[in-house]
């Protein structure tokens, strides 16, 4: 099985996904001590985090 080179487009996709995951996780962690995040916002952010992590893992597995 040949190893595919990481192209600039794939690097950007991985970086953009990681940056989004970092931003969403940071938002969730920032509001956790406050206990004031509305439940619907929390559910949306956790769903975005789950989808982005899934995309990141899929992108990384495609590079092997």
PDB file of N, CA, C, O and CB in Angstrom:
ATOM      1  N   UNK A   1       0.840  -1.185   0.000  1.00  0.00           N
ATOM      2  CA  UNK A   1       0.000   0.000   0.000  1.00  0.00           C
ATOM      3  C   UNK A   1       0.882   1.243   0.000  1.00  0.00           C
ATOM      4  O   UNK A   1       1.720   1.423   0.884  1.00  0.00           O
ATOM      5  CB  UNK A   1      -0.954   0.001   1.218  1.00  0.00           C
ATOM      6  N   UNK A   2       0.690   2.076  -0.974  1.00  0.00           N
ATOM      7  CA  UNK A   2       1.511   3.280  -1.108  1.00  0.00           C
ATOM      8  C   UNK A   2       1.048   4.363  -0.139  1.00  0.00           C
ATOM      9  O   UNK A   2      -0.142   4.509   0.142  1.00  0.00           O
ATOM     10  CB  UNK A   2       1.464   3.806  -2.552  1.00  0.00           C
ATOM     11  N   UNK A   3       2.005   5.100   0.351  1.00  0.00           N
ATOM     12  CA  UNK A   3       1.693   6.212   1.248  1.00  0.00           C
ATOM     13  C   UNK A   3       1.453   7.450   0.395  1.00  0.00           C
ATOM     14  O   UNK A   3       2.304   7.857  -0.396  1.00  0.00           O
ATOM     15  CB  UNK A   3       2.845   6.454   2.288  1.00  0.00           C
ATOM     16  N   UNK A   4       0.280   8.034   0.573  1.00  0.00           N
ATOM     17  CA  UNK A   4      -0.056   9.247  -0.180  1.00  0.00           C
ATOM     18  C   UNK A   4       0.635  10.449   0.439  1.00  0.00           C
ATOM     19  O   UNK A   4       0.673  10.579   1.663  1.00  0.00           O
ATOM     20  CB  UNK A   4      -1.587   9.467  -0.219  1.00  0.00           C
ATOM     21  N   UNK A   5       1.183  11.333  -0.392  1.00  0.00           N
ATOM     22  CA  UNK A   5       1.787  12.545   0.159  1.00  0.00           C
ATOM     23  C   UNK A   5       0.700  13.477   0.701  1.00  0.00           C
ATOM     24  O   UNK A   5      -0.420  13.519   0.192  1.00  0.00           O
ATOM     25  CB  UNK A   5       2.634  13.269  -0.916  1.00  0.00           C
ATOM     26  N   UNK A   6       1.058  14.205   1.725  1.00  0.00           N
ATOM     27  CA  UNK A   6       0.122  15.169   2.304  1.00  0.00           C
ATOM     28  C   UNK A   6       0.189  16.438   1.467  1.00  0.00           C
ATOM     29  O   UNK A   6       1.217  17.113   1.428  1.00  0.00           O
ATOM     30  CB  UNK A   6       0.452  15.466   3.815  1.00  0.00           C
ATOM     31  N   UNK A   7      -0.894  16.751   0.811  1.00  0.00           N
ATOM     32  CA  UNK A   7      -0.941  17.932  -0.050  1.00  0.00           C
ATOM     33  C   UNK A   7      -1.286  19.168   0.764  1.00  0.00           C
ATOM     34  O   UNK A   7      -1.701  19.071   1.919  1.00  0.00           O
ATOM     35  CB  UNK A   7      -1.962  17.739  -1.181  1.00  0.00           C
ATOM     36  N   UNK A   8      -1.110  20.324   0.154  1.00  0.00           N
ATOM     37  CA  UNK A   8      -1.454  21.570   0.828  1.00  0.00           C
ATOM     38  C   UNK A   8      -2.924  21.639   1.193  1.00  0.00           C
ATOM     39  O   UNK A   8      -3.287  22.154   2.251  1.00  0.00           O
ATOM     40  CB  UNK A   8      -1.093  22.746  -0.039  1.00  0.00           C
ATOM     41  N   UNK A   9      -3.771  21.117   0.313  1.00  0.00           N
ATOM     42  CA  UNK A   9      -5.212  21.141   0.579  1.00  0.00           C
ATOM     43  C   UNK A   9      -5.558  20.261   1.781  1.00  0.00           C
ATOM     44  O   UNK A   9      -6.366  20.647   2.626  1.00  0.00           O
ATOM     45  CB  UNK A   9      -5.997  20.676  -0.663  1.00  0.00           C
ATOM     46  N   UNK A  10      -4.944  19.080   1.854  1.00  0.00           N
ATOM     47  CA  UNK A  10      -5.192  18.191   2.984  1.00  0.00           C
ATOM     48  C   UNK A  10      -4.636  18.784   4.266  1.00  0.00           C
ATOM     49  O   UNK A  10      -5.258  18.674   5.322  1.00  0.00           O
ATOM     50  CB  UNK A  10      -4.579  16.813   2.729  1.00  0.00           C
ATOM     51  N   UNK A  11      -3.462  19.415   4.184  1.00  0.00           N
ATOM     52  CA  UNK A  11      -2.901  20.069   5.363  1.00  0.00           C
ATOM     53  C   UNK A  11      -3.846  21.148   5.872  1.00  0.00           C
ATOM     54  O   UNK A  11      -4.048  21.275   7.080  1.00  0.00           O
ATOM     55  CB  UNK A  11      -1.523  20.672   5.045  1.00  0.00           C
ATOM     56  N   UNK A  12      -4.428  21.928   4.963  1.00  0.00           N
ATOM     57  CA  UNK A  12      -5.351  22.981   5.370  1.00  0.00           C
ATOM     58  C   UNK A  12      -6.591  22.384   6.008  1.00  0.00           C
ATOM     59  O   UNK A  12      -7.075  22.891   7.020  1.00  0.00           O
ATOM     60  CB  UNK A  12      -5.738  23.853   4.174  1.00  0.00           C
ATOM     61  N   UNK A  13      -7.114  21.301   5.420  1.00  0.00           N
ATOM     62  CA  UNK A  13      -8.312  20.667   5.967  1.00  0.00           C
ATOM     63  C   UNK A  13      -8.045  20.164   7.387  1.00  0.00           C
ATOM     64  O   UNK A  13      -8.874  20.342   8.279  1.00  0.00           O
ATOM     65  CB  UNK A  13      -8.772  19.502   5.061  1.00  0.00           C
ATOM     66  N   UNK A  14      -6.887  19.536   7.592  1.00  0.00           N
ATOM     67  CA  UNK A  14      -6.541  19.034   8.922  1.00  0.00           C
ATOM     68  C   UNK A  14      -6.366  20.196   9.891  1.00  0.00           C
ATOM     69  O   UNK A  14      -6.858  20.138  11.017  1.00  0.00           O
ATOM     70  CB  UNK A  14      -5.256  18.180   8.869  1.00  0.00           C
ATOM     71  N   UNK A  15      -5.663  21.262   9.463  1.00  0.00           N
ATOM     72  CA  UNK A  15      -5.463  22.418  10.326  1.00  0.00           C
ATOM     73  C   UNK A  15      -6.784  23.086  10.671  1.00  0.00           C
ATOM     74  O   UNK A  15      -7.034  23.413  11.831  1.00  0.00           O
ATOM     75  CB  UNK A  15      -4.531  23.419   9.662  1.00  0.00           C
ATOM     76  N   UNK A  16      -7.634  23.291   9.662  1.00  0.00           N
ATOM     77  CA  UNK A  16      -8.922  23.955   9.896  1.00  0.00           C
ATOM     78  C   UNK A  16      -9.779  23.132  10.840  1.00  0.00           C
ATOM     79  O   UNK A  16     -10.450  23.683  11.714  1.00  0.00           O
ATOM     80  CB  UNK A  16      -9.669  24.186   8.569  1.00  0.00           C
ATOM     81  N   UNK A  17      -9.760  21.815  10.671  1.00  0.00           N
ATOM     82  CA  UNK A  17     -10.532  20.953  11.557  1.00  0.00           C
ATOM     83  C   UNK A  17      -9.983  21.029  12.973  1.00  0.00           C
ATOM     84  O   UNK A  17     -10.748  21.144  13.931  1.00  0.00           O
ATOM     85  CB  UNK A  17     -10.517  19.501  11.054  1.00  0.00           C
ATOM     86  N   UNK A  18      -8.647  20.965  13.115  1.00  0.00           N
ATOM     87  CA  UNK A  18      -8.044  21.033  14.439  1.00  0.00           C
ATOM     88  C   UNK A  18      -8.340  22.369  15.106  1.00  0.00           C
ATOM     89  O   UNK A  18      -8.643  22.417  16.299  1.00  0.00           O
ATOM     90  CB  UNK A  18      -6.536  20.811  14.348  1.00  0.00           C
ATOM     91  N   UNK A  19      -8.254  23.455  14.341  1.00  0.00           N
ATOM     92  CA  UNK A  19      -8.531  24.778  14.901  1.00  0.00           C
ATOM     93  C   UNK A  19      -9.981  24.880  15.370  1.00  0.00           C
ATOM     94  O   UNK A  19     -10.260  25.483  16.406  1.00  0.00           O
ATOM     95  CB  UNK A  19      -8.232  25.872  13.862  1.00  0.00           C
ATOM     96  N   UNK A  20     -10.895  24.296  14.615  1.00  0.00           N
ATOM     97  CA  UNK A  20     -12.307  24.306  15.010  1.00  0.00           C
ATOM     98  C   UNK A  20     -12.514  23.488  16.273  1.00  0.00           C
ATOM     99  O   UNK A  20     -13.220  23.915  17.187  1.00  0.00           O
ATOM    100  CB  UNK A  20     -13.192  23.763  13.877  1.00  0.00           C
ATOM    101  N   UNK A  21     -11.900  22.313  16.327  1.00  0.00           N
ATOM    102  CA  UNK A  21     -12.008  21.463  17.520  1.00  0.00           C
ATOM    103  C   UNK A  21     -11.466  22.209  18.730  1.00  0.00           C
ATOM    104  O   UNK A  21     -12.073  22.190  19.801  1.00  0.00           O
ATOM    105  CB  UNK A  21     -11.244  20.125  17.323  1.00  0.00           C
ATOM    106  N   UNK A  22     -10.335  22.858  18.561  1.00  0.00           N
ATOM    107  CA  UNK A  22      -9.733  23.610  19.665  1.00  0.00           C
ATOM    108  C   UNK A  22     -10.649  24.745  20.122  1.00  0.00           C
ATOM    109  O   UNK A  22     -10.804  24.970  21.322  1.00  0.00           O
ATOM    110  CB  UNK A  22      -8.365  24.173  19.245  1.00  0.00           C
ATOM    111  N   UNK A  23     -11.250  25.453  19.179  1.00  0.00           N
ATOM    112  CA  UNK A  23     -12.136  26.570  19.521  1.00  0.00           C
ATOM    113  C   UNK A  23     -13.398  26.087  20.232  1.00  0.00           C
ATOM    114  O   UNK A  23     -13.814  26.672  21.232  1.00  0.00           O
ATOM    115  CB  UNK A  23     -12.517  27.351  18.259  1.00  0.00           C
ATOM    116  N   UNK A  24     -14.005  25.021  19.717  1.00  0.00           N
ATOM    117  CA  UNK A  24     -15.235  24.502  20.329  1.00  0.00           C
ATOM    118  C   UNK A  24     -14.937  23.934  21.711  1.00  0.00           C
ATOM    119  O   UNK A  24     -15.675  24.193  22.662  1.00  0.00           O
ATOM    120  CB  UNK A  24     -15.880  23.418  19.433  1.00  0.00           C
ATOM    121  N   UNK A  25     -13.862  23.163  21.825  1.00  0.00           N
ATOM    122  CA  UNK A  25     -13.501  22.600  23.128  1.00  0.00           C
ATOM    123  C   UNK A  25     -13.177  23.714  24.122  1.00  0.00           C
ATOM    124  O   UNK A  25     -13.558  23.637  25.290  1.00  0.00           O
ATOM    125  CB  UNK A  25     -12.299  21.641  22.990  1.00  0.00           C
ATOM    126  N   UNK A  26     -12.478  24.742  23.660  1.00  0.00           N
ATOM    127  CA  UNK A  26     -12.174  25.873  24.530  1.00  0.00           C
ATOM    128  C   UNK A  26     -13.428  26.582  25.010  1.00  0.00           C
ATOM    129  O   UNK A  26     -13.508  26.991  26.168  1.00  0.00           O
ATOM    130  CB  UNK A  26     -11.280  26.853  23.812  1.00  0.00           C
ATOM    131  N   UNK A  27     -14.403  26.729  24.130  1.00  0.00           N
ATOM    132  CA  UNK A  27     -15.676  27.350  24.512  1.00  0.00           C
ATOM    133  C   UNK A  27     -16.400  26.512  25.552  1.00  0.00           C
ATOM    134  O   UNK A  27     -16.905  27.040  26.543  1.00  0.00           O
ATOM    135  CB  UNK A  27     -16.571  27.546  23.283  1.00  0.00           C
ATOM    136  N   UNK A  28     -16.449  25.200  25.323  1.00  0.00           N
ATOM    137  CA  UNK A  28     -17.110  24.317  26.287  1.00  0.00           C
ATOM    138  C   UNK A  28     -16.416  24.373  27.645  1.00  0.00           C
ATOM    139  O   UNK A  28     -17.079  24.439  28.680  1.00  0.00           O
ATOM    140  CB  UNK A  28     -17.131  22.873  25.766  1.00  0.00           C
ATOM    141  N   UNK A  29     -15.091  24.346  27.644  1.00  0.00           N
ATOM    142  CA  UNK A  29     -14.348  24.384  28.902  1.00  0.00           C
ATOM    143  C   UNK A  29     -14.477  25.729  29.601  1.00  0.00           C
ATOM    144  O   UNK A  29     -14.498  25.782  30.830  1.00  0.00           O
ATOM    145  CB  UNK A  29     -12.885  24.075  28.653  1.00  0.00           C
ATOM    146  N   UNK A  30     -14.565  26.813  28.844  1.00  0.00           N
ATOM    147  CA  UNK A  30     -14.691  28.138  29.445  1.00  0.00           C
ATOM    148  C   UNK A  30     -16.028  28.306  30.159  1.00  0.00           C
ATOM    149  O   UNK A  30     -16.096  28.938  31.213  1.00  0.00           O
ATOM    150  CB  UNK A  30     -14.532  29.216  28.382  1.00  0.00           C
ATOM    151  N   UNK A  31     -17.080  27.746  29.594  1.00  0.00           N
ATOM    152  CA  UNK A  31     -18.406  27.905  30.187  1.00  0.00           C
ATOM    153  C   UNK A  31     -18.704  26.866  31.263  1.00  0.00           C
ATOM    154  O   UNK A  31     -19.645  27.039  32.038  1.00  0.00           O
ATOM    155  CB  UNK A  31     -19.457  27.828  29.113  1.00  0.00           C
ATOM    156  N   UNK A  32     -17.923  25.795  31.324  1.00  0.00           N
ATOM    157  CA  UNK A  32     -18.195  24.729  32.288  1.00  0.00           C
ATOM    158  C   UNK A  32     -18.217  25.230  33.734  1.00  0.00           C
ATOM    159  O   UNK A  32     -19.159  24.912  34.459  1.00  0.00           O
ATOM    160  CB  UNK A  32     -17.159  23.635  32.147  1.00  0.00           C
ATOM    161  N   UNK A  33     -17.214  26.006  34.187  1.00  0.00           N
ATOM    162  CA  UNK A  33     -17.250  26.462  35.572  1.00  0.00           C
ATOM    163  C   UNK A  33     -18.394  27.434  35.855  1.00  0.00           C
ATOM    164  O   UNK A  33     -18.866  27.525  36.988  1.00  0.00           O
ATOM    165  CB  UNK A  33     -15.943  27.114  35.922  1.00  0.00           C
ATOM    166  N   UNK A  34     -18.833  28.149  34.841  1.00  0.00           N
ATOM    167  CA  UNK A  34     -19.904  29.118  35.042  1.00  0.00           C
ATOM    168  C   UNK A  34     -21.258  28.443  35.216  1.00  0.00           C
ATOM    169  O   UNK A  34     -22.120  28.932  35.946  1.00  0.00           O
ATOM    170  CB  UNK A  34     -19.957  30.084  33.876  1.00  0.00           C
ATOM    171  N   UNK A  35     -21.435  27.318  34.538  1.00  0.00           N
ATOM    172  CA  UNK A  35     -22.707  26.608  34.606  1.00  0.00           C
ATOM    173  C   UNK A  35     -23.858  27.392  34.006  1.00  0.00           C
ATOM    174  O   UNK A  35     -25.011  27.194  34.389  1.00  0.00           O
ATOM    175  CB  UNK A  35     -23.024  26.271  36.027  1.00  0.00           C
ATOM    176  N   UNK A  36     -23.558  28.281  33.070  1.00  0.00           N
ATOM    177  CA  UNK A  36     -24.600  29.152  32.520  1.00  0.00           C
ATOM    178  C   UNK A  36     -24.846  28.952  31.036  1.00  0.00           C
ATOM    179  O   UNK A  36     -25.546  29.754  30.417  1.00  0.00           O
ATOM    180  CB  UNK A  36     -24.242  30.578  32.765  1.00  0.00           C
ATOM    181  N   UNK A  37     -24.288  27.903  30.451  1.00  0.00           N
ATOM    182  CA  UNK A  37     -24.513  27.682  29.026  1.00  0.00           C
ATOM    183  C   UNK A  37     -25.882  27.045  28.833  1.00  0.00           C
ATOM    184  O   UNK A  37     -26.182  26.035  29.469  1.00  0.00           O
ATOM    185  CB  UNK A  37     -23.395  26.790  28.414  1.00  0.00           C
ATOM    186  N   UNK A  38     -26.716  27.613  27.974  1.00  0.00           N
ATOM    187  CA  UNK A  38     -28.023  27.008  27.706  1.00  0.00           C
ATOM    188  C   UNK A  38     -27.854  25.590  27.149  1.00  0.00           C
ATOM    189  O   UNK A  38     -26.937  25.333  26.369  1.00  0.00           O
ATOM    190  CB  UNK A  38     -28.832  27.882  26.716  1.00  0.00           C
ATOM    191  N   UNK A  39     -28.735  24.678  27.547  1.00  0.00           N
ATOM    192  CA  UNK A  39     -28.604  23.277  27.112  1.00  0.00           C
ATOM    193  C   UNK A  39     -28.581  23.097  25.599  1.00  0.00           C
ATOM    194  O   UNK A  39     -27.842  22.252  25.092  1.00  0.00           O
ATOM    195  CB  UNK A  39     -29.731  22.470  27.677  1.00  0.00           C
ATOM    196  N   UNK A  40     -29.378  23.877  24.868  1.00  0.00           N
ATOM    197  CA  UNK A  40     -29.392  23.706  23.411  1.00  0.00           C
ATOM    198  C   UNK A  40     -28.063  24.138  22.782  1.00  0.00           C
ATOM    199  O   UNK A  40     -27.614  23.534  21.808  1.00  0.00           O
ATOM    200  CB  UNK A  40     -30.547  24.508  22.795  1.00  0.00           C
ATOM    201  N   UNK A  41     -27.442  25.167  23.328  1.00  0.00           N
ATOM    202  CA  UNK A  41     -26.131  25.602  22.826  1.00  0.00           C
ATOM    203  C   UNK A  41     -25.084  24.541  23.139  1.00  0.00           C
ATOM    204  O   UNK A  41     -24.242  24.221  22.299  1.00  0.00           O
ATOM    205  CB  UNK A  41     -25.722  26.967  23.447  1.00  0.00           C
ATOM    206  N   UNK A  42     -25.141  24.001  24.345  1.00  0.00           N
ATOM    207  CA  UNK A  42     -24.203  22.945  24.736  1.00  0.00           C
ATOM    208  C   UNK A  42     -24.332  21.740  23.809  1.00  0.00           C
ATOM    209  O   UNK A  42     -23.326  21.182  23.371  1.00  0.00           O
ATOM    210  CB  UNK A  42     -24.446  22.520  26.198  1.00  0.00           C
ATOM    211  N   UNK A  43     -25.555  21.342  23.512  1.00  0.00           N
ATOM    212  CA  UNK A  43     -25.773  20.185  22.639  1.00  0.00           C
ATOM    213  C   UNK A  43     -25.248  20.461  21.230  1.00  0.00           C
ATOM    214  O   UNK A  43     -24.655  19.579  20.609  1.00  0.00           O
ATOM    215  CB  UNK A  43     -27.271  19.824  22.586  1.00  0.00           C
ATOM    216  N   UNK A  44     -25.457  21.657  20.731  1.00  0.00           N
ATOM    217  CA  UNK A  44     -24.953  21.999  19.388  1.00  0.00           C
ATOM    218  C   UNK A  44     -23.427  21.987  19.351  1.00  0.00           C
ATOM    219  O   UNK A  44     -22.825  21.463  18.414  1.00  0.00           O
ATOM    220  CB  UNK A  44     -25.476  23.383  18.953  1.00  0.00           C
ATOM    221  N   UNK A  45     -22.811  22.565  20.369  1.00  0.00           N
ATOM    222  CA  UNK A  45     -21.349  22.598  20.396  1.00  0.00           C
ATOM    223  C   UNK A  45     -20.757  21.200  20.520  1.00  0.00           C
ATOM    224  O   UNK A  45     -19.760  20.894  19.867  1.00  0.00           O
ATOM    225  CB  UNK A  45     -20.863  23.467  21.548  1.00  0.00           C
ATOM    226  N   UNK A  46     -21.353  20.352  21.343  1.00  0.00           N
ATOM    227  CA  UNK A  46     -20.827  18.990  21.463  1.00  0.00           C
ATOM    228  C   UNK A  46     -21.024  18.218  20.166  1.00  0.00           C
ATOM    229  O   UNK A  46     -20.191  17.381  19.819  1.00  0.00           O
ATOM    230  CB  UNK A  46     -21.506  18.249  22.626  1.00  0.00           C
ATOM    231  N   UNK A  47     -22.100  18.479  19.450  1.00  0.00           N
ATOM    232  CA  UNK A  47     -22.315  17.819  18.160  1.00  0.00           C
ATOM    233  C   UNK A  47     -21.281  18.292  17.137  1.00  0.00           C
ATOM    234  O   UNK A  47     -20.746  17.483  16.380  1.00  0.00           O
ATOM    235  CB  UNK A  47     -23.746  18.093  17.642  1.00  0.00           C
ATOM    236  N   UNK A  48     -20.999  19.588  17.109  1.00  0.00           N
ATOM    237  CA  UNK A  48     -19.963  20.109  16.214  1.00  0.00           C
ATOM    238  C   UNK A  48     -18.616  19.483  16.557  1.00  0.00           C
ATOM    239  O   UNK A  48     -17.864  19.089  15.666  1.00  0.00           O
ATOM    240  CB  UNK A  48     -19.880  21.653  16.307  1.00  0.00           C
ATOM    241  N   UNK A  49     -18.317  19.393  17.835  1.00  0.00           N
ATOM    242  CA  UNK A  49     -17.058  18.794  18.266  1.00  0.00           C
ATOM    243  C   UNK A  49     -16.971  17.336  17.831  1.00  0.00           C
ATOM    244  O   UNK A  49     -15.927  16.899  17.347  1.00  0.00           O
ATOM    245  CB  UNK A  49     -16.908  18.900  19.784  1.00  0.00           C
ATOM    246  N   UNK A  50     -18.036  16.593  17.995  1.00  0.00           N
ATOM    247  CA  UNK A  50     -18.049  15.183  17.598  1.00  0.00           C
ATOM    248  C   UNK A  50     -17.843  15.039  16.090  1.00  0.00           C
ATOM    249  O   UNK A  50     -17.052  14.207  15.646  1.00  0.00           O
ATOM    250  CB  UNK A  50     -19.374  14.519  18.019  1.00  0.00           C
ATOM    251  N   UNK A  51     -18.548  15.843  15.312  1.00  0.00           N
ATOM    252  CA  UNK A  51     -18.414  15.769  13.859  1.00  0.00           C
ATOM    253  C   UNK A  51     -17.019  16.170  13.386  1.00  0.00           C
ATOM    254  O   UNK A  51     -16.457  15.527  12.499  1.00  0.00           O
ATOM    255  CB  UNK A  51     -19.452  16.654  13.198  1.00  0.00           C
ATOM    256  N   UNK A  52     -16.461  17.218  13.967  1.00  0.00           N
ATOM    257  CA  UNK A  52     -15.130  17.667  13.570  1.00  0.00           C
ATOM    258  C   UNK A  52     -14.062  16.645  13.946  1.00  0.00           C
ATOM    259  O   UNK A  52     -13.135  16.407  13.171  1.00  0.00           O
ATOM    260  CB  UNK A  52     -14.814  19.014  14.213  1.00  0.00           C
ATOM    261  N   UNK A  53     -14.181  16.039  15.126  1.00  0.00           N
ATOM    262  CA  UNK A  53     -13.227  14.998  15.508  1.00  0.00           C
ATOM    263  C   UNK A  53     -13.325  13.808  14.572  1.00  0.00           C
ATOM    264  O   UNK A  53     -12.311  13.220  14.198  1.00  0.00           O
ATOM    265  CB  UNK A  53     -13.463  14.552  16.952  1.00  0.00           C
ATOM    266  N   UNK A  54     -14.530  13.457  14.199  1.00  0.00           N
ATOM    267  CA  UNK A  54     -14.729  12.360  13.257  1.00  0.00           C
ATOM    268  C   UNK A  54     -14.076  12.680  11.918  1.00  0.00           C
ATOM    269  O   UNK A  54     -13.412  11.826  11.331  1.00  0.00           O
ATOM    270  CB  UNK A  54     -16.225  12.078  13.066  1.00  0.00           C
ATOM    271  N   UNK A  55     -14.262  13.908  11.432  1.00  0.00           N
ATOM    272  CA  UNK A  55     -13.651  14.328  10.171  1.00  0.00           C
ATOM    273  C   UNK A  55     -12.130  14.327  10.269  1.00  0.00           C
ATOM    274  O   UNK A  55     -11.445  13.905   9.338  1.00  0.00           O
ATOM    275  CB  UNK A  55     -14.150  15.719   9.774  1.00  0.00           C
ATOM    276  N   UNK A  56     -11.602  14.799  11.395  1.00  0.00           N
ATOM    277  CA  UNK A  56     -10.158  14.828  11.588  1.00  0.00           C
ATOM    278  C   UNK A  56      -9.579  13.419  11.575  1.00  0.00           C
ATOM    279  O   UNK A  56      -8.567  13.170  10.918  1.00  0.00           O
ATOM    280  CB  UNK A  56      -9.809  15.529  12.901  1.00  0.00           C
ATOM    281  N   UNK A  57     -10.207  12.504  12.289  1.00  0.00           N
ATOM    282  CA  UNK A  57      -9.724  11.120  12.314  1.00  0.00           C
ATOM    283  C   UNK A  57      -9.833  10.479  10.940  1.00  0.00           C
ATOM    284  O   UNK A  57      -8.954   9.715  10.541  1.00  0.00           O
ATOM    285  CB  UNK A  57     -10.508  10.295  13.340  1.00  0.00           C
ATOM    286  N   UNK A  58     -10.895  10.778  10.219  1.00  0.00           N
ATOM    287  CA  UNK A  58     -11.059  10.242   8.866  1.00  0.00           C
ATOM    288  C   UNK A  58      -9.977  10.795   7.935  1.00  0.00           C
ATOM    289  O   UNK A  58      -9.416  10.053   7.128  1.00  0.00           O
ATOM    290  CB  UNK A  58     -12.463  10.580   8.316  1.00  0.00           C
ATOM    291  N   UNK A  59      -9.686  12.079   8.042  1.00  0.00           N
ATOM    292  CA  UNK A  59      -8.649  12.701   7.212  1.00  0.00           C
ATOM    293  C   UNK A  59      -7.281  12.104   7.513  1.00  0.00           C
ATOM    294  O   UNK A  59      -6.488  11.854   6.605  1.00  0.00           O
ATOM    295  CB  UNK A  59      -8.620  14.220   7.434  1.00  0.00           C
ATOM    296  N   UNK A  60      -7.015  11.881   8.793  1.00  0.00           N
ATOM    297  CA  UNK A  60      -5.724  11.316   9.167  1.00  0.00           C
ATOM    298  C   UNK A  60      -5.590   9.872   8.703  1.00  0.00           C
ATOM    299  O   UNK A  60      -4.502   9.450   8.310  1.00  0.00           O
ATOM    300  CB  UNK A  60      -5.530  11.397  10.671  1.00  0.00           C
ATOM    301  N   UNK A  61      -6.674   9.114   8.744  1.00  0.00           N
ATOM    302  CA  UNK A  61      -6.604   7.719   8.303  1.00  0.00           C
ATOM    303  C   UNK A  61      -6.455   7.629   6.790  1.00  0.00           C
ATOM    304  O   UNK A  61      -5.917   6.643   6.287  1.00  0.00           O
ATOM    305  CB  UNK A  61      -7.851   6.952   8.753  1.00  0.00           C
ATOM    306  N   UNK A  62      -6.919   8.633   6.056  1.00  0.00           N
ATOM    307  CA  UNK A  62      -6.762   8.655   4.598  1.00  0.00           C
ATOM    308  C   UNK A  62      -5.322   8.915   4.177  1.00  0.00           C
ATOM    309  O   UNK A  62      -4.932   8.565   3.063  1.00  0.00           O
ATOM    310  CB  UNK A  62      -7.666   9.712   3.993  1.00  0.00           C
ATOM    311  N   UNK A  63      -4.531   9.521   5.049  1.00  0.00           N
ATOM    312  CA  UNK A  63      -3.155   9.853   4.686  1.00  0.00           C
ATOM    313  C   UNK A  63      -2.226   8.658   4.813  1.00  0.00           C
ATOM    314  O   UNK A  63      -1.095   8.712   4.331  1.00  0.00           O
ATOM    315  CB  UNK A  63      -2.648  10.987   5.549  1.00  0.00           C
ATOM    316  N   UNK A  64      -2.661   7.602   5.436  1.00  0.00           N
ATOM    317  CA  UNK A  64      -1.800   6.418   5.638  1.00  0.00           C
ATOM    318  C   UNK A  64      -1.829   5.508   4.456  1.00  0.00           C
ATOM    319  O   UNK A  64      -1.164   4.471   4.458  1.00  0.00           O
ATOM    320  CB  UNK A  64      -2.218   5.648   6.869  1.00  0.00           C
TER     321      UNK A  64
END
